[in-house]
Amino acid sequence: MLRVLAIGLCLLFVGSGSSVGEERGSEKIPAKDVENAHTYYRARIVPHPVLLESDPVYAENLLRIFALTAPDAVVDGNLAWVRESDWETGFKETFARAIRWARDVRDMSADGLYGLSLGERERNGRGFLLVAKKLRDMAAERGSVAARREVERADRSLDPRGLWTPYMLELLKADIERGDPASMALMAYRYEKGEGTKVDLAKAYYRYLRAEQLDPGIDATRESVGRKASDKERLQALRWLAEGKPPEF
């Protein structure tokens, strides 16, 4: 019950500002990505069962990706809303800086984007691998041969025999920590099938349960894993879920 209340409080506080948000055309202001970034920025203030301390670096990386991928009008509309809100001055400055970075990056050549992607992978902090992947994909779309080769290798890695490279695993883990249900289901598949690791049905069942908890409509195979798992494995998965303490990867 306390966990449910904490989640509810988090959702209430995340939207706090000059208003709880508004609709502009077909777009919600602030966008969910901006709200998520703000949650990580001010996590010391918001009661949350997972976020124990603020992570402004991760918040800025989420904003950088948002500014790279969303239409300029949407990004500018969100920045205008944030500036008028009572959110922290530091967050407003972080958002503006992320937008300036994204718009400078757009003018780079394909090879320049790929080189920047390689540099982002070497930086310390959460979210840099997510930014690196986006830059790499942009470089590939613009014609970088090296980026295209890497994307092709990543595409081939959808074959289970090639999926679990260290780089792909880091991206997957980052997406899971960000709360992406599809990535959780993919990690569950890894443990279920023993791809790149030993079979672990407790971890597989937990990841499927958590994915479905966040997105009830996700196409997961929790029931088949539940039938294969022992009572002890199912109980362990349910314990992790109830305690809010996910197992190590």
HELIX and SHEET records of a PDB file:
HELIX    1   1 LEU A    2  VAL A   14  1                                  13    
HELIX    2   2 LYS A   32  TYR A   41  1                                  10    
HELIX    3   3 PRO A   56  THR A   69  1                                  14    
HELIX    4   4 ASP A   72  GLU A   84  1                                  13    
HELIX    5   5 THR A   89  VAL A  105  1                                  17    
HELIX    6   6 ALA A  110  ARG A  121  1                                  12    
HELIX    7   7 PHE A  128  GLU A  141  1                                  14    
HELIX    8   8 VAL A  145  ARG A  156  1                                  12    
HELIX    9   9 PRO A  160  LEU A  163  1                                   4    
HELIX   10  10 PRO A  166  GLU A  177  1                                  12    
HELIX   11  11 PRO A  181  LYS A  193  1                                  13    
HELIX   12  12 LEU A  201  LEU A  214  1                                  14    
HELIX   13  13 ARG A  222  LYS A  228  1                                   7    
HELIX   14  14 ASP A  231  GLU A  243  1                                  13    
SHEET    1   A 2 GLU A  22  ARG A  24  0                                        
SHEET    2   A 2 GLU A  27  ILE A  29 -1                                        
END                                                                             
